[in-house]
Structure formats: structure tokens, C-alpha cells
Amino acid sequence: MAAWMFVFACAGALGTWLARGYALRRQLIDEPGERRSHSVATPRGGGIAIVAALVAAAAWLAWRRPQDAPLLGAFAVGLLLVGGIGLLDDHRPLSPWLRLAVQAMAAALYAGVAGAASGSLWLAALAFVAAMVLVNVWNFMDGINGLAASQAALAAAAFAYAAGGAWAWLGAALVAACLGFLPFNFPSARIFLGDVGSGALGFALAGLLVAATPRNGAVLGAAWLALPVSAFLIDAGLTLLGRLVRGERWWTPHTRHAYQAWARRRGHSRVTLAYAGFTAVAAILALCAASLREPVFIACIVLAWYTCGALLWRRLRRSA
């Protein structure tokens, strides 16, 4: 697996370098603004390198493991749909409802194949909801240097371990591609993921989560498997709830997330590393829970973790 990861790390790095050159030539630049957390004009769209690497990995794995080909194929097509609409949006702003419709198509495709392959309506429903939620959460949370890619790498590592089989290799490819991208985005950003990358990362993580769920016990498995993405779910979820209560246009750019408020005081690098520490602990906790078969105990762990996360979010918002 080391050679596999080396190949995809190199692919991620080379693809990001090429994407940066393309973005500069086409003037795909994110300018600083009051609704953004960066202060220097920076090219966007580097996430296309991660999309290309993952599609290549899925195609190779589908060829080597025909029994997994239908779900891997649906994953790749869904990833192309989500990444494609994001790439178009990086070139020219699109209606949020058009983006949402294409994302729903991708989620429905993957959910349909996952449900048919497993014979489980529950898994199909989980696939659709997970894809829609994580695609948009990763888009919302991609606002400071290194945050979205590092969180995706950590969560993918946990999901790969839990999934096994072809999906472990796909998760490793995602980790490696993110590691190839990160030197261009952290600690200082020479290029951003763009919508092509942030949405695709969310979709990829949803695919890995769903693939890992049958091995780890349906509802119970899904509950503890969500722990590695809990940092983003808590920050995005509570921030979105607050915006809805205030009657704001929730789909528009803003800087109300806890990570954004904290970054204004502490800087991007410290916040990204702090979130990475939180997610690393969550991932370890999730993998430890895999050895447990007591539903009540696991439910208590998950509830306690999210409660602690929500309290920490509140404290960060108040101190910012």
C-alpha cells in the first residue's frame, strides 16, 4: 500500500501544480473580501487534482475487483458530477439550486446502487443523506488554509480502516491525494480547493462511510463512523441552525463559523492544527468503538462526544 499511496500523493501534487498554472492563466482567482477569511488574492480549483486521482483509483480498483465494480462505478460517476458542477461554478458562479440539483443526482445514483448491491433500503437512505450533507458541509467549511483537505485525509484514513477491501485502497488514495495537495494550501495557500474540490471531498467521504457501514452494524455502525467528521458536522450544523433562526440566507457566503472567528484571532495554522487534533481523537475513539458490541455503550460515547463538541463550539464562538 505504501507504493499505492506514493503514486497518488505524486498525482495529487502534480495535478495541483498543473491546476494552479491553469487557474492563473484563466484568472480563476478568489479575491479577499469581508465574507472571506483570506487576505491575499489566491487561485482556486486545485481540488480537481484530487478528483482526477480518485476517479483513476476507482477505475483501477473496479477493473481488479469486478465484484465491487458497480458501486465503485457509481462512486466515480457521482464524484464526476459533483466535481464537474463545482468546476463550472469555479469558472462562473452558478445558481445554488442548480448545484444542489446536480448533487442530488449524484447522491441518488450512488444511493440506488448501494441499496441494490446490499438489498438494504436503510443503506440507500444513508447514502443519499450522507452524500448531500457532507458535500455541502465540506463546501461550507472550506474557508481557511489546509482545513478541508486535512480533515478529509484524517476521516478517510479512519473510514478506509473500517471499510477494508477495495474501499480501504480507495480511502488510502484519498488520503494520499490530499497529502499531495496540502503543501500548496498549508501553511500558506498558493491555491484553494475551489468548489470542485470541497464538494468532491464531501462526496468521497460519504462514499467511504457508506461502504464501511455494513461491516460495522447498520445504524450503530453509521453512528460511530460519523465521529471522524464530527468537527465539521458540529461547526457547520450549529452555525447553520443559528443562521436559520436569524432568518439569514443560509446558502450565501459568510464568516460566522467558529473556525473562521477563531482564525481571525489565532491565525489559520493554529486553527487547522487544533481541528486536526480534535478529529484525530474522534477517529481513534471511533476505531476503538468498532471493537464494542454494546449498542447502549456506543450510543453514550457518540452522544457524549457530540455534546462536548457542541460545548466547545459555543466556547469558541463566545471567545472569538
Secondary structure as UniProt FT lines:
FT   HELIX           2..26
FT   STRAND          29..30
FT   TURN            34..35
FT   STRAND          42..43
FT   TURN            46..47
FT   HELIX           48..64
FT   HELIX           66..68
FT   HELIX           69..91
FT   HELIX           96..118
FT   HELIX           121..141
FT   TURN            145..146
FT   HELIX           147..163
FT   HELIX           165..181
FT   HELIX           182..184
FT   HELIX           194..212
FT   HELIX           213..216
FT   HELIX           218..225
FT   HELIX           227..229
FT   HELIX           230..245
FT   TURN            246..247
FT   TURN            250..251
FT   HELIX           258..266
FT   HELIX           268..289
FT   TURN            290..291
FT   HELIX           295..319
//
